[in-house]
């Protein structure tokens, strides 16, 4: 199976210009999601490392002994992520399928972030179970999603952006999938203008 055939639907990495326009302060976003200094974090489907770099800065804050793993199926994007995190010795990179997370990540994590991808996962319940298998007790699974708004209502730089309207998931829909796989919803954080972060705690 070729790489494009294995990518989750409607989850391609966007152009850097409108990504920066949509997320002008990734460090503030990561802090709002409760990723703290000293944590062992996994950025699942990390893409070009836009959020991975912010996580790396956050978990190493005040000389904390945190770490971050960036995992993605696309080796080219992983190279970009490495460049985005250049100089951060506490970053590890894994090329692989997110559905194989339980086999690819052997150390326990304090949190797993998946941003702008969960809507395209063919087996989201299976992915949630895989995340549960690597989390420490009380660890967090953080799902950043587009709000379930029509695509025409989510413009960036003057054009409609994001996944198709019918693919978008309200927080309740994410909760219905994730909680039965060993989680409890802790909070839903608003991430203006068009996103939210659903934060789940491993039961």
Secondary structure, DSSP 4 states (H G I P E B T S, - for coil): --HHHHSPTT-PPPPHHHHHHH-S-HHHHHHHTT--TT-EEEEET-TTSHHHHHHHHHHTGGG---EEEEEES-HHHHHHHHHHTTT-TTEEEEES-GGGHHHH--S-EEEEEEES-GGG-TTHHHHHHHHHHHEEEEEEEEEEEE-S--GGG-EETTEE-SS-GGG---HHHHHHHHGGGTEEEEEEEEETTTEEEEEEEE-
